Amino acid sequence: MLKEFKAFISRGNVIDLAVAVIIGAAFGKIVTTFVEGVLMPPLGLLLGGVDFSSLFVVLDRTVSPLPKSLDEAKKAGVPVIAYGQLINDIINFLIVALAVFMVVRVANRLKRVEPPPAPDTRDCPFCAMSIPKKATRCPHCTSTV
């Protein structure tokens, strides 16, 4: 079993997958910082100074006084739906998806597919078998071509 495990781990695609996961996690942190620190503040400013991460709806309206911020609601134990973080996460996901799409698109462009080589054969007009282009006689039906 140890030998099988060693063979499994030493396969190239397992190592590639591990590297991809590590790089993906680091890339996710960069995108999260970009969304929360660079993209969302101007977007919130354009929408009237809204901080998306702090948007919430109080579920228990009997609580008095109603919390003014998400932090107040969490400290008081008031049940809320914190939909603002969901908006941040959706924007975060869309940016990651766009970045991955662009990377795959560039990789596909760089991976040029060479056209298949021109066939160096032709069909015999008499027996329809494939023969070399330079042949003067068909090896199958012995006709002169």
N, C-alpha and C positions, 0 to 999 in steps of 0.2 A: 504494500500500500504506500509506503514511503517513496518507493521508486516511481510509482505512478504519479504521486503528488509532485515530485521533483520534475518529472517530464511535463506535467501540466503547467507548472509555474514557469518553466524555462521556454515554453512555446512563445514565439514572438508576439502573437496577437494578445496574449494575456498581459504582457509587459506594455504593449501599445495602449491597451485599455486602461491600465493603471496610470500611465502617463497622461492620458486624455482626461481621466477623472481629476487628477491633481491640477492640471492646467485649467480645466473647466471650473474647479472650485475657486482658484485664484482669479480667473476671469470674471466669475460671478461677483466676487468682492469688489472688483474694479467697477463693474457695471452698477452695483448697488450704490457705491460711493458716488458715481456719476449721476445716477437718478436722484438720490436724496440730497446731494450737495450742490449739483450744478443745474440739473434740469427742472426739478420740482419747485425751487424757490421762485424763479422767474415766471413759471406757469401759475403758481399760486398768486403771485403779485398781479399777473394779468387778470386773474379771476377774482380780484378784490381782496388780496392778502390772505387767501386761504392756505392753511398748512394741511395738505391731504392726510398726512399720517395721524393727525389728531382729530379727524372727523369721526363722529360717533352718534348713535341714536340710543337714548336711554329707554330701556324696556319697562322698568318699574317707575311709573309716573307718580306713585304715591310717596316717593322719597322727597323729603323737604329739607333743605333747599336742593334743587336740581344741580348736579355738578356742572361747572362751567368748562371743565377740561377733562380729557381722557384720564390724565393722571389722578385728578380728584376723584373720578368715578372708580378707578381701580383701588385707590386707597380706602375709599368708603365701602367698597364691596358691592357697589351698585351694578346690577346686570346691564350690560350695554352691547350693542353691535358695533364693533370698531371697523366700519367699512372703509375708512380712509387708508389704512394700511393695505387693504386689498387693492385699492386703486394704485398705490405705489408698486405693489408686487406685480400687477398686471402690466403696468408701464415698464417695469424692470424686465419682465418676461419678453415683452415685445422687442425691447432693445437687444436682449440676448439673442432672440430668434433672428432678428435682422442681421446682427453681427455674424452669426453662424451661417446664415444664408449667403452673406457676402463672401465669407471665407471659402465656402464650398463652391461658390460661383467662380471665384478666382482660381481655385485649385482645378476645377474642371477646364477652365480656359488654358491653364498651363499644361494640363495633361493632353497634349495633342495626339489625336489618333491618326496614325499614319494610314494612308489608304492602302488597301491590299495591293501587292504587286500585280502588274498586268500579267495575265496568263500567257505563258509561253507555249500554249498548245492551241490547236484548232480542231474542229470536227472534220472528219473525212466526209466528203460530199456523197460517197457511195454507201458506206456502212454506218455512218454517224458515230463512229468511235473517236475518242480523243487521241490526237497524234501531235508530235512536236511540230512547231511552225516551220522548222527548217527541213522537215521530211519531204522527200520527193515521191515516196511510195508508202502507202498505208501498210503497216505491219500486220494488220488484222485481215484485210481483204486483198492485199497485194495490188490494189489499183494505183495507177499513177495519178498523183495529185499535183 
